[in-house]
Amino acid sequence: MSDSIPLAVLKGVPTEVRNPRTVDIDVLPTLEVLRLINAEDARVPGAVAEALPQVAKAVDLAVEALRGGGRVHYFGAGTSGRLAVLDAAELPPTFGVEPGLVVAHHAGGFGAISQAAEDVEDDVELGAREAADVRAGELAVGVTASGRTPYVVAALRAAAAAGARTVLISSNPAAAAGADVDVHIAIDTGPEAVSGSTRMKAGTAAKLVLNAMSTAVMVRLGRTYSNLMVSMNALNAKLRGRVVKILVEATGMDAETCAAALADAGGETRTALVSLLCEVAPDRAAEALEGSGGSVREAIRTIGGDN
């Protein structure tokens, strides 16, 4: 590959521009280096805040897809792909989401998560092939700092052709692919402290957006009660203790009562919560939850309407 090709590809990408604020970073004392990096990092939340209207649109698309029986697919490469894999992996234990409802596709597979395989991000055929699993009515989310990673762009195009809705998360407001998706979440993070090192501000922006987006989706789907993680899987002693604490906070009842209700509910947090709040048997609480799509508030309303 000639030297001119990478330069042409990177032209116009904000994250590849040299940062005038950090040109002396290599001759400064350690504390000053860290202060420069921290100052750049501090710019990210504000940039994310400006894109919240687009994030909200993406959340609504994800909720629509999941409520309709579809899935949400992430596509990414390098740092962006690893962050997407992390986000998808954390949803089942945190919110009790069934495995496979939020799927992360990473260029190069799981082997490229721990060891970089940068060449695969240019594989257009791979992106299209991995999007072959996307169905009409589902949502495909591409995560790429430059907004033009071939693997991601090809995956989004294939998903759109299959009838899915599409979202692009990037740090390039001018990315051409942004015009081809339903929602472009463009975070204007600007040049990195070390030019082109998109694991820094661009990576932080992607993490913030993915965190906010997936959490908001879970809230909208009723996977929380107030701000409590009532859908979490209590897989160890620490988490079982946390569940009892959550029940205490949600009901105002004592720990012994909550622990007994959790045991009666077979360890199902939401069932125990509805049972306690509505003073009904666990099987009635479970029935109401099933009819409400798992939403505690809807289950409570259902039981209240029956009484």
C-alpha positions as CSV (number, residue, x, y, z in Angstrom):
1,M,0.0,0.0,0.0
2,S,1.5,3.4,-1.0
3,D,2.0,6.1,1.6
4,S,-0.5,8.4,-0.2
5,I,-3.5,6.1,0.4
6,P,-3.6,6.3,4.2
7,L,-3.2,10.1,4.0
8,A,-6.2,10.3,1.6
9,V,-8.3,8.1,3.9
10,L,-7.5,10.2,7.0
11,K,-8.0,13.5,5.3
12,G,-10.8,15.4,7.0
13,V,-11.1,13.2,10.0
14,P,-11.1,15.4,13.1
15,T,-9.5,12.8,15.4
16,E,-6.4,12.7,13.1
17,V,-5.7,16.4,13.2
18,R,-2.7,17.5,15.2
19,N,-3.7,19.0,18.5
20,P,-2.2,22.5,19.0
21,R,-2.7,22.3,22.8
22,T,-0.4,19.3,23.3
23,V,2.5,19.8,20.9
24,D,4.9,19.9,23.8
25,I,3.5,16.9,25.6
26,D,6.7,14.9,25.1
27,V,9.0,17.4,26.9
28,L,6.8,18.1,29.9
29,P,7.0,16.7,33.5
30,T,4.8,13.7,34.2
31,L,2.2,15.7,36.1
32,E,1.9,18.3,33.3
33,V,1.5,15.5,30.8
34,L,-1.4,14.1,32.8
35,R,-2.9,17.6,33.2
36,L,-2.9,18.0,29.4
37,I,-4.6,14.6,28.9
38,N,-7.1,15.4,31.6
39,A,-8.0,18.8,30.1
40,E,-8.7,17.1,26.8
41,D,-10.8,14.4,28.5
42,A,-12.8,17.1,30.2
43,R,-14.0,18.3,26.8
44,V,-15.8,15.0,26.1
45,P,-18.9,15.2,28.3
46,G,-19.9,18.5,26.8
47,A,-19.6,17.2,23.3
48,V,-21.7,14.2,24.3
49,A,-24.3,16.5,25.8
50,E,-24.7,18.3,22.5
51,A,-25.6,15.0,20.8
52,L,-28.2,13.8,23.3
53,P,-31.1,14.5,20.9
54,Q,-29.6,12.0,18.5
55,V,-28.9,9.5,21.3
56,A,-32.6,9.8,22.3
57,K,-33.7,8.9,18.8
58,A,-31.4,5.9,18.9
59,V,-32.8,4.8,22.2
60,D,-36.3,4.9,20.9
61,L,-35.3,2.8,17.9
62,A,-33.7,0.2,20.1
63,V,-36.8,0.1,22.4
64,E,-39.0,-0.3,19.3
65,A,-36.9,-3.1,18.0
66,L,-36.7,-5.0,21.3
67,R,-40.4,-4.6,22.1
68,G,-41.1,-5.9,18.6
69,G,-39.3,-9.1,19.3
70,G,-36.1,-8.1,17.4
71,R,-32.5,-7.5,18.5
72,V,-30.0,-4.8,18.7
73,H,-26.7,-5.4,16.9
74,Y,-23.4,-3.5,17.5
75,F,-20.7,-3.4,14.8
76,G,-17.2,-2.1,15.5
77,A,-13.5,-2.6,15.0
78,G,-10.5,-1.9,17.3
79,T,-11.2,0.2,20.4
80,S,-14.8,1.0,19.2
81,G,-15.6,-2.7,18.7
82,R,-14.1,-3.6,22.1
83,L,-16.3,-1.0,23.8
84,A,-19.4,-2.3,22.0
85,V,-18.5,-5.9,23.1
86,L,-18.1,-4.7,26.7
87,D,-21.5,-2.9,26.7
88,A,-23.4,-5.9,25.3
89,A,-21.7,-8.2,27.8
90,E,-22.7,-6.2,30.8
91,L,-26.4,-6.0,30.0
92,P,-27.5,-9.6,31.0
93,P,-26.0,-9.5,34.5
94,T,-27.0,-5.9,35.2
95,F,-30.5,-5.9,33.7
96,G,-31.4,-9.5,33.3
97,V,-31.5,-9.3,29.5
98,E,-31.6,-12.6,27.8
99,P,-28.3,-13.4,26.1
100,G,-28.5,-12.7,22.3
101,L,-30.9,-9.8,22.5
102,V,-28.0,-7.3,22.2
103,V,-25.3,-8.8,20.0
104,A,-21.8,-7.3,19.5
105,H,-20.0,-8.1,16.2
106,H,-16.3,-7.3,16.4
107,A,-14.1,-7.2,13.3
108,G,-11.7,-10.1,13.6
109,G,-13.9,-11.9,16.2
110,F,-13.2,-12.3,19.9
111,G,-9.5,-13.0,19.2
112,A,-9.2,-9.4,18.1
113,I,-10.5,-8.2,21.5
114,S,-7.3,-9.0,23.4
115,Q,-4.9,-8.7,20.5
116,A,-5.2,-6.0,17.8
117,A,-6.0,-7.2,14.3
118,E,-6.3,-3.8,12.6
119,D,-6.3,-5.1,9.0
120,V,-9.8,-6.6,9.4
121,E,-11.4,-3.2,9.8
122,D,-10.9,-2.7,6.0
123,D,-12.8,-5.9,5.1
124,V,-16.0,-4.8,3.4
125,E,-17.1,-8.3,2.7
126,L,-16.6,-9.4,6.3
127,G,-18.8,-6.5,7.5
128,A,-21.6,-7.4,5.0
129,R,-21.3,-11.1,5.9
130,E,-21.6,-10.5,9.6
131,A,-24.6,-8.3,9.1
132,A,-26.4,-11.2,7.3
133,D,-27.9,-12.2,10.6
134,V,-29.7,-8.8,11.0
135,R,-33.4,-9.0,10.3
136,A,-36.1,-6.5,9.3
137,G,-37.3,-4.5,12.3
138,E,-34.1,-4.9,14.2
139,L,-31.5,-2.2,14.9
140,A,-27.9,-2.1,13.8
141,V,-25.5,0.3,15.6
142,G,-22.1,1.0,14.0
143,V,-19.4,2.4,16.3
144,T,-16.4,4.0,14.6
145,A,-14.3,7.0,15.6
146,S,-13.7,8.1,12.0
147,G,-17.2,7.3,10.8
148,R,-15.8,5.6,7.8
149,T,-14.4,2.2,8.9
150,P,-15.2,0.0,5.9
151,Y,-16.2,-3.0,8.0
152,V,-18.7,-0.9,9.9
153,V,-20.1,1.0,7.0
154,A,-20.6,-2.2,5.0
155,A,-22.4,-3.8,7.9
156,L,-24.7,-0.9,8.3
157,R,-25.5,-0.9,4.6
158,A,-26.3,-4.6,4.6
159,A,-28.5,-4.2,7.7
160,A,-30.4,-1.4,6.1
161,A,-30.9,-3.4,2.9
162,A,-32.4,-6.2,5.1
163,G,-35.0,-3.7,6.5
164,A,-33.3,-2.9,9.8
165,R,-32.9,0.6,11.2
166,T,-29.4,1.9,11.5
167,V,-27.4,4.2,13.9
168,L,-23.8,5.4,13.5
169,I,-21.8,6.5,16.5
170,S,-18.7,8.5,15.5
171,S,-16.4,11.4,16.4
172,N,-16.7,12.8,12.8
173,P,-19.7,15.0,12.3
174,A,-18.8,15.2,8.5
175,A,-18.7,11.4,8.0
176,A,-20.3,10.6,4.7
177,A,-21.9,7.5,6.1
178,G,-23.8,9.7,8.5
179,A,-26.2,10.6,5.6
180,D,-27.0,6.9,5.0
181,V,-28.2,6.0,8.4
182,D,-31.4,6.7,10.3
183,V,-29.5,8.4,13.2
184,H,-25.9,9.7,13.2
185,I,-24.7,10.3,16.8
186,A,-21.7,12.6,16.0
187,I,-19.6,13.5,19.0
188,D,-17.3,16.4,18.1
189,T,-14.3,15.4,20.3
190,G,-11.8,17.1,18.0
191,P,-8.0,16.2,17.8
192,E,-6.6,13.7,20.3
193,A,-3.9,14.6,22.9
194,V,-1.7,12.2,20.9
195,S,-2.7,12.6,17.3
196,G,-4.8,9.8,15.9
197,S,-5.0,7.8,19.2
198,T,-8.7,7.4,19.2
199,R,-8.7,5.1,22.2
200,M,-8.5,8.4,24.1
201,K,-11.2,11.1,23.7
202,A,-13.1,9.3,20.9
203,G,-13.1,6.1,22.9
204,T,-14.3,7.9,26.0
205,A,-17.1,9.5,24.0
206,A,-18.1,6.1,22.5
207,K,-18.2,4.6,26.0
208,L,-20.3,7.4,27.4
209,V,-22.8,7.1,24.5
210,L,-23.0,3.4,24.7
211,N,-23.5,3.5,28.5
212,A,-26.2,6.1,28.3
213,M,-27.9,4.6,25.4
214,S,-28.1,1.0,26.7
215,T,-29.0,2.1,30.2
216,A,-31.8,4.4,28.9
217,V,-33.1,1.5,26.8
218,M,-33.3,-0.7,29.9
219,V,-35.0,2.0,31.8
220,R,-37.6,2.5,29.1
221,L,-38.2,-1.3,29.0
222,G,-39.0,-1.3,32.7
223,R,-35.8,-3.1,33.7
224,T,-35.4,-0.8,36.6
225,Y,-37.8,0.3,39.4
226,S,-37.0,3.9,40.2
227,N,-33.2,4.0,39.9
228,L,-32.8,0.5,41.3
229,M,-31.4,-2.5,39.4
230,V,-34.3,-4.8,40.1
231,S,-33.6,-7.0,37.1
232,M,-30.0,-7.9,37.9
233,N,-28.9,-11.5,38.2
234,A,-27.7,-12.4,41.7
235,L,-25.0,-14.8,40.8
236,N,-22.8,-14.6,43.9
237,A,-23.1,-13.8,47.6
238,K,-22.2,-10.1,47.1
239,L,-24.9,-9.7,44.5
240,R,-27.5,-11.6,46.6
241,G,-26.8,-9.2,49.4
242,R,-27.2,-6.3,47.0
243,V,-30.6,-7.6,45.9
244,V,-31.9,-7.8,49.5
245,K,-30.6,-4.2,50.0
246,I,-32.5,-3.2,46.8
247,L,-35.7,-4.8,48.1
248,V,-35.3,-3.0,51.4
249,E,-34.8,0.4,49.7
250,A,-37.7,-0.2,47.3
251,T,-40.2,-1.4,50.0
252,G,-39.1,0.1,53.2
253,M,-39.4,-3.3,54.8
254,D,-36.7,-5.0,57.0
255,A,-34.0,-7.2,55.5
256,E,-35.4,-10.4,57.0
257,T,-38.8,-9.9,55.3
258,C,-37.1,-9.1,52.0
259,A,-34.8,-12.0,52.2
260,A,-37.7,-14.4,52.9
261,A,-39.7,-12.9,50.0
262,L,-36.7,-13.3,47.6
263,A,-36.4,-17.0,48.7
264,D,-40.1,-17.5,48.1
265,A,-39.8,-16.0,44.7
266,G,-37.0,-18.4,43.7
267,G,-34.4,-15.6,43.7
268,E,-36.4,-13.5,41.1
269,T,-35.9,-10.0,42.3
270,R,-38.8,-8.4,40.4
271,T,-41.2,-11.2,41.5
272,A,-40.2,-10.6,45.1
273,L,-40.6,-6.9,44.8
274,V,-44.1,-7.0,43.2
275,S,-45.1,-9.6,45.8
276,L,-44.0,-7.4,48.6
277,L,-45.4,-4.1,47.3
278,C,-48.8,-5.6,46.3
279,E,-49.0,-8.1,49.1
280,V,-49.7,-11.0,46.8
281,A,-48.3,-14.5,46.4
282,P,-45.1,-14.9,44.2
283,D,-47.0,-16.8,41.5
284,R,-49.5,-13.9,41.1
285,A,-46.6,-11.4,41.0
286,A,-44.8,-13.5,38.4
287,E,-48.0,-13.7,36.3
288,A,-48.4,-10.0,36.3
289,L,-44.8,-9.4,35.4
290,E,-45.1,-11.8,32.4
291,G,-48.1,-9.9,31.2
292,S,-46.4,-6.6,31.6
293,G,-43.3,-7.5,29.7
294,G,-41.3,-7.6,32.9
295,S,-42.0,-4.1,34.0
296,V,-42.5,-3.8,37.7
297,R,-44.6,-0.6,37.5
298,E,-46.9,-2.1,34.9
299,A,-47.3,-5.3,37.0
300,I,-48.2,-3.2,40.0
301,R,-50.8,-1.4,38.0
302,T,-52.2,-4.6,36.6
303,I,-52.6,-6.1,40.1
304,G,-54.0,-2.8,41.4
305,G,-56.6,-2.9,38.6
306,D,-57.6,-6.4,39.5
307,N,-58.3,-5.4,43.1
